[in-house]
Amino acid sequence: MTSRCLFLLALLLLAPGAVAQPTPPVSVSAGRIVTKLDFPSRHIDPLTVWVWLPREYDRDTGRRFRVIYMHDGQNLFDRRHAGYGHEWQIDEAMDRMTASAQLSPAIVVGIASPTARYATLFPEKLYAHLPPAFQARIRGIDLGAEKGAEKLMGDAYLRFLADELKPWVDREFRTLADRRNTAVMGSSMGG
């Protein structure tokens, strides 16, 4: 029994690719982060979600907060997770704008970019109205098994946001859940 355990341990140590490598936790300079790895969905592949809670969230436990959902969530808070090593400094900006009364405190929900980002974020209804050359260009970016997506998934992504992610955020955190207090933003294709 002991030799079998030692053998298995040796295999694990010699095969680092077989063991999941931990990702460093997201670090923020203001507020705090709650990370939900591989948020499950019936509509799209699981995505990591980061929920940034402003300083006021823990200070005023009876208060409810507006929510901003942001695409490309890996870029929002920590340069170690950001594409190209440049974070958007959302925690710093939100904290600074709140402190100067330019903005009331809000929860920020960062949604990781999907593998097939363009195919997942592209509005499906728009596609049919595009010229054939532009449709071909879109198909060439993400579509095809080797590129990550077999078809456009914009509608599925919207169902994920509206039917799965937003209800979870509203259940788990003290939110103002109405339309007036909910926003979605991002950059480039995600904005």
C-alpha positions as CSV (number, residue, x, y, z in Angstrom):
1,M,0.0,0.0,0.0
2,T,2.8,2.5,1.0
3,S,4.7,1.7,-2.2
4,R,1.6,2.3,-4.3
5,C,1.1,5.7,-2.6
6,L,4.7,6.7,-3.2
7,F,4.5,5.6,-6.8
8,L,1.4,7.8,-7.4
9,L,3.0,10.7,-5.6
10,A,6.1,10.4,-7.8
11,L,3.9,10.3,-10.9
12,L,2.2,13.5,-9.8
13,L,5.5,15.2,-9.1
14,L,7.0,14.2,-12.3
15,A,4.0,15.2,-14.4
16,P,3.3,18.9,-13.6
17,G,1.0,19.2,-16.6
18,A,-1.4,16.8,-15.1
19,V,-1.8,18.8,-12.0
20,A,-3.9,22.0,-12.2
21,Q,-1.7,25.0,-11.6
22,P,-3.2,27.5,-9.2
23,T,-3.9,31.0,-10.5
24,P,-2.7,33.8,-8.2
25,P,-5.7,35.4,-6.5
26,V,-6.8,38.8,-7.9
27,S,-5.4,41.6,-5.8
28,V,-7.2,45.0,-5.5
29,S,-6.1,48.2,-3.9
30,A,-9.7,49.2,-2.8
31,G,-12.7,47.2,-1.8
32,R,-12.5,43.4,-2.1
33,I,-13.0,40.6,-4.6
34,V,-15.1,37.5,-4.6
35,T,-14.0,35.0,-7.2
36,K,-16.3,32.4,-8.7
37,L,-14.1,30.0,-10.8
38,D,-15.8,28.3,-13.8
39,F,-19.3,29.7,-13.2
40,P,-21.6,27.0,-14.6
41,S,-24.0,27.7,-17.5
42,R,-26.5,25.8,-19.5
43,H,-25.9,28.1,-22.4
44,I,-22.1,28.6,-22.8
45,D,-18.9,27.1,-21.5
46,P,-18.1,28.0,-17.8
47,L,-16.4,31.3,-17.3
48,T,-14.6,32.8,-14.3
49,V,-16.5,35.7,-12.6
50,W,-14.9,38.3,-10.3
51,V,-17.3,40.4,-8.1
52,W,-15.7,43.6,-6.8
53,L,-17.4,44.9,-3.7
54,P,-16.7,48.6,-2.8
55,R,-15.4,49.6,0.6
56,E,-19.0,50.7,1.6
57,Y,-20.3,47.2,1.1
58,D,-18.7,45.9,4.3
59,R,-19.1,49.2,6.2
60,D,-22.9,49.6,5.6
61,T,-24.4,46.1,5.8
62,G,-27.9,47.4,5.4
63,R,-27.3,49.1,2.1
64,R,-28.0,47.8,-1.4
65,F,-25.8,48.7,-4.4
66,R,-26.1,49.2,-8.1
67,V,-24.3,46.7,-10.3
68,I,-22.1,47.1,-13.3
69,Y,-21.4,44.0,-15.4
70,M,-18.2,44.2,-17.4
71,H,-16.9,42.0,-20.1
72,D,-13.2,41.0,-20.3
73,G,-13.2,40.8,-16.5
74,Q,-9.6,39.5,-16.4
75,N,-8.5,43.0,-17.4
76,L,-10.3,44.9,-14.7
77,F,-8.4,44.7,-11.4
78,D,-5.0,43.1,-11.5
79,R,-2.3,43.3,-14.2
80,R,-1.2,39.7,-13.5
81,H,-4.5,38.6,-15.0
82,A,-4.8,41.2,-17.6
83,G,-4.3,40.7,-21.3
84,Y,-1.1,42.4,-22.4
85,G,-0.2,43.1,-18.8
86,H,-2.3,46.3,-18.5
87,E,-5.2,46.4,-16.1
88,W,-8.1,48.8,-16.5
89,Q,-7.8,49.8,-12.8
90,I,-11.5,49.7,-12.2
91,D,-11.2,49.3,-8.5
92,E,-9.0,52.4,-8.2
93,A,-11.3,54.4,-10.5
94,M,-14.5,53.4,-8.8
95,D,-13.0,54.1,-5.4
96,R,-11.6,57.5,-6.5
97,M,-14.9,58.5,-8.1
98,T,-16.9,57.4,-5.1
99,A,-14.7,59.3,-2.7
100,S,-15.0,62.5,-4.7
101,A,-18.8,62.0,-4.9
102,Q,-18.7,61.8,-8.7
103,L,-20.4,58.4,-8.5
104,S,-22.3,56.4,-5.9
105,P,-20.8,53.1,-4.9
106,A,-21.5,50.1,-7.1
107,I,-20.7,46.4,-7.3
108,V,-18.6,45.5,-10.4
109,V,-19.0,42.0,-11.9
110,G,-16.2,41.1,-14.2
111,I,-16.9,38.2,-16.6
112,A,-13.8,36.5,-18.1
113,S,-13.5,36.6,-21.9
114,P,-14.7,33.4,-23.5
115,T,-12.2,31.4,-25.6
116,A,-14.1,32.2,-28.8
117,R,-14.6,35.9,-27.8
118,Y,-15.8,37.3,-31.1
119,A,-18.2,34.4,-31.8
120,T,-19.6,34.6,-28.2
121,L,-20.1,38.4,-28.1
122,F,-21.2,39.1,-31.7
123,P,-25.0,39.9,-31.9
124,E,-26.5,37.1,-33.9
125,K,-29.4,39.2,-35.2
126,L,-27.0,41.6,-36.8
127,Y,-25.1,38.9,-38.7
128,A,-27.8,38.2,-41.3
129,H,-27.9,41.9,-42.3
130,L,-24.2,42.1,-43.0
131,P,-22.6,42.0,-46.5
132,P,-21.3,38.5,-47.4
133,A,-17.7,39.6,-47.3
134,F,-18.1,40.9,-43.7
135,Q,-19.9,37.6,-42.8
136,A,-16.9,35.7,-44.1
137,R,-14.5,37.9,-42.1
138,I,-16.5,37.1,-38.9
139,R,-16.5,33.4,-39.7
140,G,-12.8,33.5,-40.1
141,I,-12.1,35.0,-36.7
142,D,-13.5,32.4,-34.2
143,L,-15.6,30.0,-36.1
144,G,-14.4,26.5,-36.8
145,A,-13.6,23.7,-34.3
146,E,-9.9,24.6,-34.4
147,K,-10.7,28.2,-33.4
148,G,-13.1,27.6,-30.5
149,A,-16.6,27.9,-31.9
150,E,-18.8,26.1,-34.4
151,K,-21.4,29.0,-34.5
152,L,-22.2,32.4,-33.3
153,M,-23.3,32.3,-29.6
154,G,-24.2,35.9,-28.8
155,D,-27.8,35.0,-28.0
156,A,-26.6,32.2,-25.7
157,Y,-24.2,34.6,-24.0
158,L,-27.1,37.0,-23.4
159,R,-29.2,34.2,-21.8
160,F,-26.2,33.4,-19.6
161,L,-26.0,37.0,-18.4
162,A,-29.7,37.6,-17.9
163,D,-30.9,34.1,-16.8
164,E,-28.0,32.8,-14.8
165,L,-25.3,35.3,-13.8
166,K,-27.6,38.3,-12.9
167,P,-30.0,36.2,-10.7
168,W,-26.9,34.6,-8.9
169,V,-25.4,38.1,-8.2
170,D,-28.8,39.4,-7.0
171,R,-29.1,36.3,-4.6
172,E,-25.6,36.4,-3.3
173,F,-25.0,40.1,-2.9
174,R,-27.0,43.1,-1.7
175,T,-27.9,44.6,-5.0
176,L,-30.5,47.0,-6.4
177,A,-31.7,44.6,-9.0
178,D,-33.9,46.8,-11.1
179,R,-33.0,48.0,-14.7
180,R,-32.3,51.5,-13.5
181,N,-29.5,50.3,-11.2
182,T,-28.0,47.7,-13.6
183,A,-25.5,48.5,-16.4
184,V,-23.3,46.5,-18.8
185,M,-20.1,47.7,-20.2
186,G,-16.8,46.6,-21.7
187,S,-14.3,47.6,-24.4
188,S,-14.0,46.9,-28.1
189,M,-16.3,44.0,-29.0
190,G,-17.4,43.7,-25.3
191,G,-18.6,47.3,-25.1
